Amino acid sequence: MINNIQDYSNYYQKWNWEWFATLTFNYDNPNPQSIKKLRLDWTRKLCTLENIQVAYFYVETYIQQHPHLHLLMIGRDNDNKTLLDINPTEYELMWPYLAKIEIPRSETAVTNYFTRNLLTYNAEWDIYNNYLLKKTMN
């Protein structure tokens, strides 16, 4: 049973994450539907422009009532293109607010950070594209 930071972190290490994205908002207490719409619009733009499927776990956290998203991301196309083949700066600039996309140097570091945000801030979390997540699990 998963019940602590290390257990969660170990679970998230079942994937070789290609991007760790942080997406912010310029306002406090946004409507949850607007957060979802922005996230999905950004994701669909990435998929369409790059002709790639993406999957991710995301956590929506609030620090002092200010929301931001963290995403552990992976991507594939039919020719083995991944998110590592894509310039993340372009997609940082496509997010309407401040965004930072990093290529993880340490799976442990990004999964620990993601998990701490999930548990510390009593955050909302979910997945995008469960099919690809299952397919790419180590």
C-alpha positions, 0 to 999 in steps of 0.5 A: 500500500502506498502511504508515504513519500518514499512509496509514492516516489518509488511508484512514479519511478516506474517511468523514464520521465522526459519532461518535468513541467511547472505551469503557473497562473497569474491569478489567485483562486482561478476557476478549476474549469479554467485550469483544466481548459488551459492544461488541455489546450496546451497539451493538445497543441503540443500533441498536434504540432509535434504529431506525438502522443503524450501522457503524464501525471499532474498535481495541482498545488496551491501555495498561498492560494496561488495555483500551479501545476507540476507534470511528469511527462512522457511522449511517443509517436509511431517512429519512436520520437519522444519529448526528448526530441522536442525543444521544451522552450517552445512549449514554455513560451506557448503557456500563457503564464510562467512555465518551466520545463526541465529534462530530468537529470535524476528520476529520484529528484523529480519524483520526490519533488512531485510527491512532496507537492502532492502530499504536503499541499493536499493537492489534487492529482490525476493522469492524462492518457492512461493508455500510454502510461501503461504502455511505457511503464518500466 
